[in-house]
């Protein structure tokens, strides 16, 4: 039976590795064909789930507690599918053109403004969530999780180097100009710099967690000949790419994460050296100097981009002083809130934001034409507008349910702590941006989340085995 579990674990890792690596290189899933491909790859997840359940039943391993975690997903799917049965908009023909017109006879029951978009969004979400959820069913050893995370860290390092060369070459499009980018702020294979920033934050959390998961480099000649050196190199390159991509908010999040990691490293050095009865001064100074030098080098490499964003920030602040307000972003949030309040319980339908928001948008471009928005630039607000209070509550249950499994955990090692920290930063970031509007970021968020949960579950078992 162990060999069967091992095979299922390998299949789950290969499945997630294919899903994550493909999404990260396929424009972060930022194109229609990439979204379809990700949905198709992720659709293999239920087969792995059923295989795992079958083998667990044969081995008389209880699965009820883990299956209970899928109840919010089942309810969320039911809510969304019910909304498809009642379109919130109807098609009208005005002066030879086709337009969407709100229905005036909507009941209080779930409805969707764009049923076809709702079904596509639900397919993508289920494919991603179930693929990551399978980690709870199929993985039996922490080393398997570590292998998966190492694959993703290596992939992120390769992407960061590729993106840096592309940036310094000043290319006009993706893949060194081979593919035109719809957004000038692209980085590496990601169309939008803030999506790269969110991806890099998660991969920084993975790399830092793997670094602290390493035991002191006993068995190696010194630090330079240990795996720790590779982890530090990955952290440096990933860290540099965030300001290099001109993502201001993610740069601040990265500084917060890395500052915490540096303090953690100092604390570990203090404890280790004191246990050996040795001085803590030299390694402490070395760590601080390393952090300062790395930060200075990152600022030097990204100096033009940092100066450009500082100028942009100053201009935005001056504009806010001039209009005595927060500008377009505040108006966008206010209009989205009005949209959410009109259907507070069930929302306007998953994936329907861009269509419905045209009825609530009060902003106009410089040429006095309506300013179009496909995203609310706040995932939490958009989720509320699309799925209402009930759908948002069910989504939060998808996050809190797995954490309930860890309620009796007294100790948590560094790796899951950093994975949870990375996920927490993305959840906070989702309040002012739309990282979950990018399939690759969504994939790596749920993988990091379930890797952390499963790692904590396995720790007591592997200590006693």
Secondary structure, DSSP 4 states (H G I P E B T S, - for coil): -HHHHHHHHHHHHHHHHHHHHHHHHTGGG-SHHHHHHHHHHHTTHHHHHHHHHHHHHHTT---HHHHHTTHHHHHHHHHHHHHHTSBSEEEEEETTEEEEEE-S---SS--BS-HHHHHHHHHHHHHHHHHHHTHHHH---HHHHHHHHHHHHHHHHHHHHHHHHHHHTT-SEHHHHTEE-SSTT-BTTBSSHHHHHHHHHHHHHHHHHHHHHSPP-TTSSSGGGSHHHHHHHHHHHHHHHHHHTT-HHHHHHHHHHHHHHHHHHHHHHHHHHHHTT--SHHHHHHHHHHHHHHHHHHHHHTHHHHHHHHHHHHHHHHHHHHHTS-THHHHHHHHHHHHHHHTTTT-S-TT-HHHHGGGT---B-TTSSBPP-SS-S-HHHHHHHHHHHHHHHHHHHHHHHHHHTTTT-----HHHHHHHHHHHHHHHHTTTS-GGGSHHHHHHHHHHHHHHHHHHHHHHHHHH-
